[in-house]
Amino acid sequence: MERQVHAYYLGRVQGVGFRYTTVDLAEDLGVSGWVKNLSDGRVEILAEAQEDTLKIFLDKIRNGFSAYIRDTKIDWKPATGEFSDFTIIN
């Protein structure tokens, strides 16, 4: 089933290649949506794919940036189908 995940990452997650790595992971896994830096230092992700794929996506982010992530907030919702690719929003 297609799902949407809305995630916030807190820690030293800006300036470490987080967004670019997230785009690479999303493209490799066929995940659509976006990632952006927030002014408060967090990184926000809105992503859609099959639920199992999103779980792999989130695991790869967590494992790849475990030294930088201090806290994560994740909300699951039904997919909207509004995204065709995965991009960085500035």
C-alpha positions as a Markdown table, in Angstrom:
| # | Residue | x | y | z |
|---|---|---|---|---|
| 1 | Met | 0.0 | 0.0 | 0.0 |
| 2 | Glu | 1.2 | 3.5 | -0.9 |
| 3 | Arg | 1.8 | 5.6 | 2.2 |
| 4 | Gln | 3.2 | 9.0 | 3.0 |
| 5 | Val | 5.7 | 9.7 | 5.7 |
| 6 | His | 6.4 | 13.2 | 7.2 |
| 7 | Ala | 9.6 | 13.3 | 9.1 |
| 8 | Tyr | 11.6 | 15.8 | 11.1 |
| 9 | Tyr | 15.2 | 15.2 | 12.0 |
| 10 | Leu | 16.9 | 17.2 | 14.8 |
| 11 | Gly | 20.6 | 17.3 | 15.6 |
| 12 | Arg | 23.6 | 18.3 | 13.5 |
| 13 | Val | 21.7 | 17.5 | 10.3 |
| 14 | Gln | 22.5 | 20.5 | 8.3 |
| 15 | Gly | 25.8 | 21.0 | 6.4 |
| 16 | Val | 26.6 | 17.3 | 6.5 |
| 17 | Gly | 25.2 | 16.2 | 3.1 |
| 18 | Phe | 21.9 | 15.1 | 4.6 |
| 19 | Arg | 19.6 | 16.5 | 1.9 |
| 20 | Tyr | 21.8 | 15.3 | -1.0 |
| 21 | Thr | 22.1 | 11.8 | 0.4 |
| 22 | Thr | 18.4 | 11.7 | 1.0 |
| 23 | Val | 17.8 | 12.5 | -2.7 |
| 24 | Asp | 20.2 | 9.7 | -3.8 |
| 25 | Leu | 18.4 | 7.2 | -1.5 |
| 26 | Ala | 15.0 | 8.3 | -2.7 |
| 27 | Glu | 16.0 | 7.9 | -6.3 |
| 28 | Asp | 17.5 | 4.5 | -5.7 |
| 29 | Leu | 14.4 | 3.3 | -3.9 |
| 30 | Gly | 11.8 | 5.0 | -6.1 |
| 31 | Val | 10.5 | 7.3 | -3.4 |
| 32 | Ser | 8.9 | 10.6 | -4.3 |
| 33 | Gly | 8.5 | 13.8 | -2.3 |
| 34 | Trp | 10.9 | 16.4 | -1.0 |
| 35 | Val | 13.5 | 17.3 | 1.6 |
| 36 | Lys | 14.4 | 20.7 | 3.0 |
| 37 | Asn | 16.4 | 22.5 | 5.7 |
| 38 | Leu | 14.4 | 24.4 | 8.3 |
| 39 | Ser | 15.5 | 27.7 | 9.8 |
| 40 | Asp | 15.5 | 26.1 | 13.3 |
| 41 | Gly | 18.2 | 23.6 | 12.3 |
| 42 | Arg | 16.0 | 20.6 | 11.6 |
| 43 | Val | 15.6 | 18.8 | 8.3 |
| 44 | Glu | 12.0 | 18.0 | 7.1 |
| 45 | Ile | 11.1 | 15.2 | 4.7 |
| 46 | Leu | 7.8 | 14.5 | 3.0 |
| 47 | Ala | 8.0 | 11.2 | 1.1 |
| 48 | Glu | 5.6 | 8.7 | -0.6 |
| 49 | Ala | 6.1 | 5.1 | -1.7 |
| 50 | Gln | 5.1 | 1.6 | -0.7 |
| 51 | Glu | 5.2 | 1.4 | 3.1 |
| 52 | Asp | 7.9 | -1.3 | 3.0 |
| 53 | Thr | 10.0 | 0.9 | 0.8 |
| 54 | Leu | 9.5 | 3.9 | 3.1 |
| 55 | Lys | 10.7 | 1.9 | 6.0 |
| 56 | Ile | 13.9 | 0.9 | 4.2 |
| 57 | Phe | 14.3 | 4.6 | 3.2 |
| 58 | Leu | 14.0 | 5.8 | 6.8 |
| 59 | Asp | 16.3 | 3.0 | 8.1 |
| 60 | Lys | 19.0 | 4.0 | 5.5 |
| 61 | Ile | 18.7 | 7.7 | 6.6 |
| 62 | Arg | 18.9 | 6.7 | 10.3 |
| 63 | Asn | 21.8 | 4.4 | 9.8 |
| 64 | Gly | 23.7 | 6.8 | 7.5 |
| 65 | Phe | 23.4 | 9.8 | 9.8 |
| 66 | Ser | 23.2 | 8.1 | 13.2 |
| 67 | Ala | 26.1 | 10.2 | 14.4 |
| 68 | Tyr | 24.3 | 13.4 | 13.5 |
| 69 | Ile | 20.6 | 12.7 | 14.4 |
| 70 | Arg | 19.6 | 13.5 | 17.9 |
| 71 | Asp | 15.9 | 13.1 | 17.6 |
| 72 | Thr | 13.3 | 12.1 | 14.9 |
| 73 | Lys | 9.6 | 12.8 | 14.6 |
| 74 | Ile | 7.8 | 10.6 | 12.1 |
| 75 | Asp | 4.1 | 10.8 | 11.1 |
| 76 | Trp | 2.4 | 8.2 | 8.7 |
| 77 | Lys | -0.5 | 9.2 | 6.5 |
| 78 | Pro | -2.2 | 7.9 | 3.4 |
| 79 | Ala | -0.4 | 8.8 | 0.1 |
| 80 | Thr | -1.7 | 11.6 | -1.9 |
| 81 | Gly | 0.0 | 10.8 | -5.2 |
| 82 | Glu | 1.0 | 14.4 | -5.7 |
| 83 | Phe | 4.8 | 13.8 | -6.3 |
| 84 | Ser | 6.5 | 12.6 | -9.4 |
| 85 | Asp | 10.1 | 12.7 | -8.2 |
| 86 | Phe | 12.2 | 13.6 | -5.1 |
| 87 | Thr | 13.6 | 17.1 | -4.8 |
| 88 | Ile | 15.4 | 19.5 | -2.5 |
| 89 | Ile | 13.3 | 22.5 | -1.6 |
| 90 | Asn | 15.2 | 25.6 | -0.6 |
